[in-house]
Amino acid sequence: MATARISIDRTNVVATINRRIFGSFVEHLGRCVYDGIYEPDHPTANEDGFRLDVVELVKELGSTTIRYPGGNFVSGYKWEDGVGPRDRRPVRRDLAWHSLESNQVGLEEFGRWCELTGSELMMAVNLGTRGIESALDLLEYANGEAGTALADERVRNGKAEPYDIRMWCLGNEMDGPWQVGHMSSDDYGKIAARTASAMKTADPSLELVVCGSSGSAMPTFGEWERVVLEHSYDSVDYISCHAYYQERNGDLDSYLASSLEMKYFIETVVATADHVKHKLRSKKTIQLSFDEWNIWYLDEHRDSEEVNDEWRFAPRQLEDVYSVADAVVLGNLLITLLQNHDRVGSASLAQLVNVIAPIMTEPGGDSWRQTTFFPFSVTSRLARGEVLTPRIDVGTYETALYGAAPLVDSVATVDAETGTSAVFLVNRSQTESIEVSIDVSGLGASAITEAVTLHDADPYAKNTLADQNRVGLKDLAGASLADGTLTVTLPPVSWSALALG
């Protein structure tokens, strides 16, 4: 059996955990909103039309900050369409996803949904077809105290107190040719800087996210970030990162090492942001908002006819069904975000329900957990206090895309207030279990309080409408703690978590 040795130094702190790292994303796309979180005729629906079975799953998932309402959708969105009496709201064409938008869910309803789920609302403004004036109007409507025109309109619509939205995204993926209002880095940097400055004039305490490149494979990647930040650095707090992963051409070895590409992505954006910081002689450090990340079988969707010009309400789009291998990769990506939490201050798993999502629903019927639900929910629940970077001594295996990749990856957390800690691990080997010994003597742990793993003899096993519980968490058998050493055996293609007390 292969072996690995891990040492966890209590002083090797990455950052104190900001709960925003466990955020998610709700976009008006496919069945994420309609027939997802919102289905007025469902047996569990409340007076607002929200499915309470989905609300409970969102709470269990542990998602925190929710980015809304897009995504590509926001670049053609008129926020005014989604406030006020529902029977007066217009039906619009959504050019991003070639569907019809009823506007029955807007800021007012989604704000109440966030209260139901205990989530923080992270709002995106339209810089594709609109600009500064619209962003300021939305800010006044959402956050203004009564006594001005738009704040008073919000009060008349039933919300006396401001929403107090703290985090705002300045558009979405504006370097993408698919984006409504697509523009050059110079043009976007200028409008983003002017919009950010105006919003900060209204409220200097806002936290603003400027668009980074829409992916590390884009020809604009790196240079886009530099130009945009040179325009906007003084007025923004975060730059966005978007990354999606999938297995291609049956290359599971490379796919299981996808977090190496995410690490490269983060390091590149950090280096670019810090270059601009020094060039401008600024004392401020820009954080990363990894506000879209997930597994997405984009190649297959591009070859399908699900996104077309039929102009339908809430069509089934991008409804990937995830495997054990997908969940292991997602768990590893979350490990990577935590390992870089000193610079990745916020992250949003895209998306939350039905559309490339950990939660699935059937109209009028069930809701269930995808395989990817489990590593996210357990990590969100157990990771508390401070993130620690372990030292990992382990062998490697060869991948076609990334060269030599470590067989095991890991991160740890420790909470001084409760005296608890947690260790998260992945085994990337397709064939071998790996015995791991972990030096946790510095954590003051005396017992294992939880030990779970996500693994199946078939790495492509999935949860489906017909078999909703095919895959789930299992006890990590044989885990032991003695004399400050934690010993575990990780099954092949697995994600595991251990809580210590």
C-alpha positions in Angstrom: 0.0 0.0 0.0 1.3 3.5 -0.8 1.9 5.8 2.1 2.0 9.5 2.8 3.1 11.6 5.8 1.5 14.9 6.7 2.6 17.4 9.3 0.4 20.2 10.6 2.1 23.1 12.2 -0.2 25.2 14.4 1.7 28.4 13.5 1.5 27.9 9.7 -1.7 30.0 9.4 -3.0 30.9 6.0 -5.9 33.1 7.2 -8.8 33.3 9.5 -11.8 31.8 7.8 -14.2 34.3 6.2 -17.5 32.5 5.8 -17.8 34.1 2.3 -15.5 31.4 1.1 -18.5 29.0 1.2 -20.7 31.2 -1.0 -22.9 30.1 -4.0 -24.6 31.6 -7.0 -28.2 31.9 -8.1 -28.7 33.1 -11.7 -31.8 33.5 -13.8 -30.8 30.7 -16.0 -32.6 27.4 -16.8 -34.4 26.1 -13.8 -32.2 27.6 -11.1 -34.8 30.2 -10.0 -38.1 29.0 -11.6 -38.8 25.3 -10.8 -35.7 25.5 -8.6 -35.8 27.7 -5.6 -39.2 29.1 -6.7 -42.3 26.9 -7.6 -45.5 28.4 -6.2 -47.6 25.3 -6.9 -45.2 22.9 -5.1 -46.6 21.2 -2.0 -43.8 22.7 0.1 -44.0 26.3 -1.3 -44.5 29.2 1.1 -46.5 32.4 0.5 -43.7 33.8 -1.6 -43.6 30.6 -3.8 -40.3 29.4 -2.5 -39.8 25.6 -2.1 -39.1 25.0 1.6 -37.6 21.6 0.9 -35.0 23.4 -1.2 -34.5 26.0 1.6 -33.7 23.2 4.0 -31.2 21.7 1.6 -29.5 25.1 1.1 -29.2 25.4 4.9 -27.7 21.9 5.1 -25.3 22.7 2.2 -24.0 25.6 4.3 -23.8 28.2 1.5 -23.3 31.7 2.8 -23.0 34.6 0.4 -25.2 34.2 -2.7 -24.2 36.0 -5.9 -27.3 37.3 -7.8 -28.9 37.7 -10.4 -26.1 36.7 -12.8 -23.9 35.8 -14.5 -24.4 36.4 -18.2 -28.0 37.2 -17.4 -27.2 40.5 -15.6 -25.7 42.1 -18.7 -29.1 42.6 -20.2 -31.1 42.9 -16.9 -33.3 45.8 -15.8 -33.5 45.6 -12.1 -36.6 47.7 -12.0 -38.5 44.8 -13.7 -38.2 42.7 -10.6 -39.6 45.1 -8.0 -43.1 46.3 -7.2 -46.4 44.5 -7.8 -45.9 41.2 -9.5 -48.9 41.5 -11.7 -47.4 44.6 -13.3 -44.0 43.1 -14.0 -43.0 42.7 -17.7 -42.0 39.6 -19.5 -38.6 40.1 -21.2 -36.4 38.2 -23.5 -33.1 37.1 -21.9 -30.5 37.4 -24.7 -27.8 35.6 -22.6 -29.6 32.2 -22.4 -32.3 32.7 -25.2 -35.2 32.3 -22.9 -38.1 34.3 -21.5 -37.9 36.0 -18.1 -41.2 36.5 -16.2 -39.6 38.7 -13.5 -41.8 37.0 -10.8 -38.6 36.8 -8.7 -36.6 39.9 -8.3 -34.6 41.7 -5.6 -37.6 41.9 -3.2 -38.4 38.2 -3.4 -34.8 37.1 -3.4 -34.0 39.3 -0.4 -36.7 37.4 1.5 -35.3 34.1 0.3 -31.9 35.0 1.6 -33.5 35.7 5.0 -35.1 32.2 4.9 -31.8 30.5 4.1 -29.6 32.8 6.4 -27.6 33.9 3.3 -25.9 37.2 2.5 -27.0 38.7 -0.7 -24.1 39.7 -3.1 -25.5 41.8 -5.9 -24.3 42.2 -9.5 -25.0 45.4 -11.5 -25.5 45.6 -15.3 -22.5 47.1 -17.0 -23.3 45.4 -20.3 -26.3 47.4 -21.6 -26.4 49.9 -18.7 -24.0 51.8 -16.5 -23.4 54.3 -13.7 -26.9 55.7 -13.3 -28.6 52.3 -13.2 -26.1 51.1 -10.6 -26.6 54.1 -8.4 -30.4 53.8 -8.7 -30.2 50.2 -7.6 -27.9 51.1 -4.7 -30.3 53.8 -3.5 -33.3 51.5 -3.9 -31.6 48.6 -2.0 -29.6 50.4 0.6 -31.0 53.9 1.0 -32.7 55.1 4.1 -36.3 56.3 3.7 -36.6 59.9 2.6 -35.4 59.7 -1.0 -37.4 58.8 -4.1 -36.1 55.3 -4.7 -35.7 54.3 -1.0 -39.3 55.5 -0.5 -40.4 53.3 -3.5 -38.8 50.3 -1.7 -40.7 51.2 1.4 -44.0 51.4 -0.5 -43.2 48.0 -2.0 -43.1 46.5 1.5 -39.4 46.7 2.7 -39.1 49.4 5.3 -35.5 48.7 6.3 -32.7 48.8 3.7 -31.3 45.5 2.4 -27.8 46.7 3.4 -26.1 44.8 0.6 -22.3 45.0 1.2 -20.8 43.2 -1.7 -21.4 44.3 -5.3 -20.1 42.9 -8.6 -19.4 45.4 -11.4 -20.8 43.5 -14.3 -19.9 40.0 -15.4 -17.3 38.4 -17.7 -17.0 41.5 -19.9 -14.1 40.1 -21.9 -16.3 37.3 -23.2 -17.5 37.7 -26.8 -20.7 35.9 -25.7 -21.5 38.7 -23.2 -24.1 41.3 -24.1 -22.2 44.5 -24.1 -18.8 42.8 -24.5 -16.0 45.3 -24.5 -12.2 45.8 -24.4 -10.2 45.8 -21.2 -9.6 49.5 -21.6 -13.3 50.3 -22.1 -14.4 48.1 -19.3 -11.7 49.3 -16.9 -12.9 52.9 -17.5 -16.6 52.3 -16.9 -15.9 50.0 -14.0 -13.7 52.7 -12.4 -16.3 55.4 -12.9 -19.1 53.2 -11.6 -17.0 52.1 -8.6 -16.0 55.6 -7.7 -19.7 56.8 -7.9 -20.9 53.9 -5.7 -18.1 54.5 -3.2 -19.1 58.2 -3.1 -22.6 57.1 -2.1 -21.2 54.6 0.4 -17.5 54.3 1.0 -18.0 51.1 3.0 -19.2 49.0 0.0 -17.0 46.1 -1.1 -16.8 46.1 -4.9 -15.7 43.3 -7.2 -14.3 44.2 -10.6 -14.4 41.7 -13.5 -11.3 39.7 -14.1 -11.0 37.6 -17.3 -13.7 35.0 -17.7 -11.2 32.1 -17.7 -7.5 31.3 -17.7 -7.8 29.9 -21.2 -9.0 33.2 -22.6 -6.4 35.1 -24.8 -7.1 38.1 -22.6 -6.1 36.4 -19.4 -3.5 38.3 -17.4 -3.4 41.3 -19.6 -7.1 42.0 -19.0 -6.6 42.0 -15.2 -3.6 44.3 -15.5 -5.4 46.9 -17.7 -8.7 46.8 -15.7 -6.9 47.1 -12.4 -4.7 50.0 -13.5 -8.0 51.9 -14.2 -10.0 50.8 -11.1 -7.5 49.8 -8.4 -8.2 52.7 -6.1 -12.0 52.2 -6.1 -12.4 48.4 -5.9 -11.6 45.7 -3.3 -11.8 42.4 -5.2 -11.1 41.1 -8.7 -13.2 38.2 -9.9 -12.0 34.7 -11.0 -14.1 32.2 -12.9 -13.1 28.6 -13.5 -14.9 25.4 -14.5 -13.5 21.9 -14.9 -14.5 18.7 -16.6 -13.1 15.3 -17.5 -12.1 15.3 -21.2 -11.2 12.4 -23.5 -11.4 9.8 -20.7 -8.4 11.4 -19.0 -9.4 10.8 -15.4 -5.8 11.2 -14.1 -5.5 14.8 -15.3 -9.1 15.6 -14.2 -8.4 14.5 -10.7 -5.5 17.0 -10.6 -7.6 19.9 -11.8 -6.8 21.8 -8.6 -3.3 22.4 -9.9 -4.8 24.5 -12.7 -6.8 26.4 -10.1 -3.6 27.0 -8.1 -1.9 28.4 -11.3 -5.0 30.6 -11.9 -4.8 32.1 -8.4 -1.1 32.6 -8.5 -1.3 34.4 -11.8 -4.0 36.8 -10.8 -2.3 37.5 -7.5 0.9 38.3 -9.3 -0.8 40.6 -11.7 -2.8 42.4 -9.0 0.4 42.9 -6.9 2.3 44.1 -10.0 -0.4 46.9 -10.4 -0.3 47.6 -6.6 3.5 48.3 -6.8 3.2 50.2 -10.1 0.6 52.5 -8.6 2.5 52.6 -5.2 -0.7 51.7 -3.5 -0.9 50.5 0.1 -4.0 48.4 -0.6 -4.0 44.7 -1.5 -6.6 43.5 -3.8 -8.4 40.3 -2.8 -9.7 37.6 -5.2 -13.4 36.8 -5.5 -13.6 33.4 -7.0 -17.3 34.0 -7.7 -17.8 31.3 -10.2 -16.2 27.8 -9.8 -17.6 24.3 -10.3 -17.6 21.2 -12.5 -19.3 22.0 -15.8 -19.5 19.6 -18.8 -19.5 22.6 -21.1 -18.3 20.7 -24.2 -21.4 18.4 -24.1 -23.7 21.4 -23.6 -22.2 23.2 -26.5 -23.0 20.3 -28.7 -26.6 20.1 -27.5 -29.7 22.0 -28.6 -30.8 23.0 -25.1 -29.8 26.6 -25.5 -31.7 27.8 -28.6 -33.9 30.6 -30.0 -37.3 29.2 -29.0 -37.7 31.7 -26.2 -39.1 29.4 -23.5 -39.8 30.0 -19.8 -37.3 28.2 -17.5 -36.1 25.6 -20.0 -33.9 22.7 -18.8 -30.4 23.9 -19.4 -27.0 22.9 -18.1 -28.4 20.2 -15.8 -25.2 18.1 -15.2 -25.6 14.9 -13.2 -22.4 14.5 -11.2 -20.3 11.4 -10.4 -18.2 10.4 -7.4 -15.1 11.6 -9.4 -16.7 15.0 -10.0 -17.3 15.3 -6.2 -13.7 14.4 -5.4 -12.5 17.0 -7.8 -14.9 19.6 -6.3 -13.7 18.7 -2.8 -10.1 19.2 -3.9 -11.0 22.6 -5.5 -12.4 23.7 -2.2 -9.2 22.5 -0.5 -7.3 24.8 -2.9 -9.5 27.8 -2.2 -8.8 27.3 1.5 -5.1 26.8 0.9 -5.1 30.3 -0.8 -7.6 31.9 1.6 -5.2 34.7 2.4 -5.9 36.1 -1.1 -9.2 34.4 -2.1 -11.5 36.3 0.3 -14.8 35.2 -1.3 -16.0 32.3 -3.5 -19.2 31.3 -5.1 -20.0 27.7 -6.2 -21.9 28.1 -9.5 -24.7 27.4 -9.3 -27.0 26.4 -6.4 -30.0 24.5 -7.8 -30.6 22.4 -11.0 -28.1 24.3 -13.2 -24.6 22.7 -12.7 -25.7 22.4 -9.1 -25.3 20.4 -5.9 -29.1 20.4 -5.4 -31.6 19.0 -8.0 -35.4 19.3 -8.1 -38.3 17.9 -10.0 -41.3 20.1 -10.7 -44.1 19.1 -8.3 -41.8 16.4 -6.9 -38.6 15.6 -5.0 -35.4 17.5 -4.3 -32.2 15.6 -3.7 -28.4 15.9 -3.2 -26.0 15.5 -6.0 -22.6 13.9 -5.2 -21.0 17.3 -5.1 -23.3 18.3 -2.3 -21.4 16.3 0.3 -17.8 17.6 0.2 -19.1 21.2 0.2 -21.6 20.7 3.0 -19.1 18.9 5.3 -16.3 21.4 4.7 -18.6 24.4 5.3 -19.8 22.8 8.6 -16.4 21.6 9.9 -14.0 24.3 8.7 -13.8 26.9 11.5 -11.3 29.3 12.9 -8.0 29.4 11.0 -6.8 27.6 7.9 -3.5 25.8 8.3 -1.2 24.7 5.4 0.1 21.1 6.0 3.4 19.8 4.9 2.7 16.8 2.7 5.3 14.1 1.8 3.8 11.8 -0.8 4.6 10.2 -4.1 3.4 11.6 -7.5 1.7 10.2 -10.6 2.0 11.4 -14.2 -0.8 13.4 -15.9 -1.0 14.4 -19.5 -2.0 18.0 -18.7 -0.1 18.8 -15.5 2.9 16.6 -15.4 3.7 15.0 -12.0 0.8 15.5 -9.6 0.9 14.6 -5.8 -1.3 11.5 -5.0 -2.7 13.2 -1.9 -3.7 16.8 -1.2 -4.9 18.2 2.1 -5.7 21.3 4.2 -6.5 21.7 7.9 -8.4 24.1 10.1 -8.3 24.8 13.8 -10.7 26.8 16.0 -9.0 28.1 19.2 -12.4 29.1 20.7 -13.9 25.6 20.6 -10.7 23.6 20.7 -11.8 21.7 17.6 -9.9 21.1 14.4 -10.5 19.4 11.0 -8.5 17.8 8.3 -9.6 17.4 4.7 -7.9 15.0 2.2 -8.2 13.7 -1.3 -6.6 10.5 -2.8 -6.1 11.0 -6.5 -5.0 7.5 -7.2 -7.4 5.4 -9.4 -6.1 2.1 -8.1 -4.4 2.4 -4.7 -5.6 3.0 -1.2 -3.1 5.2 0.6 -2.2 5.0 4.3 -1.6 8.5 5.7 0.0 9.4 9.0 -0.7 12.9 10.1 1.2 14.7 12.9 -1.5 16.7 14.7 0.3 17.0 18.0 0.3 20.8 17.8 -3.5 20.9 17.5 -4.2 19.6 21.1 -6.6 17.0 19.8 -7.5 14.0 22.0 -10.2 12.3 19.9 -11.7 11.8 16.5 -15.3 13.1 16.6 -16.2 12.4 13.0 -14.5 10.6 10.1 -16.3 10.4 6.7 -15.3 9.7 3.1 -16.9 10.0 -0.3 -15.9 6.9 -2.3 -17.4 4.3 -4.5 -16.1 1.2 -6.3 -17.5 2.9 -9.4 -16.0 6.4 -9.6 -18.8 7.3 -12.1 -21.6 6.4 -9.8 -24.3 9.2 -9.6 -27.4 10.2 -7.8 -30.4 10.6 -10.1 -34.1 11.2 -9.9 -34.7 7.4 -10.1 -31.9 6.6 -7.5 -31.4 9.7 -5.3 -29.3 8.0 -2.7 -27.0 5.9 -4.8 -24.0 7.9 -3.5 -23.5 9.3 0.0 -21.0 9.8 2.7 -19.5 6.7 4.4 -17.6 6.2 7.7 -13.9 6.3 7.1 -13.1 2.9 8.6 -10.0 2.4 10.6 -9.1 6.0 11.4 -7.2 6.3 14.7 -5.5 8.9 16.9 -2.7 8.0 19.2 0.2 10.0 20.7 -0.5 13.0 18.5 -0.6 11.0 15.2 -3.7 10.6 13.2 -3.7 7.5 10.9 -6.2 7.0 8.1 -6.4 4.9 5.0 -7.8 6.8 2.0 -9.7 4.7 -0.6 -8.9 5.3 -4.3 -10.5 8.4 -5.9 -11.8 9.7 -2.6 -12.5 12.8 -0.6 -12.4 12.5 3.2 -12.8 14.7 6.2 -12.0 14.2 9.9 -13.1 16.3 12.8 -11.0 16.3 16.0 -11.7 17.4 19.5 
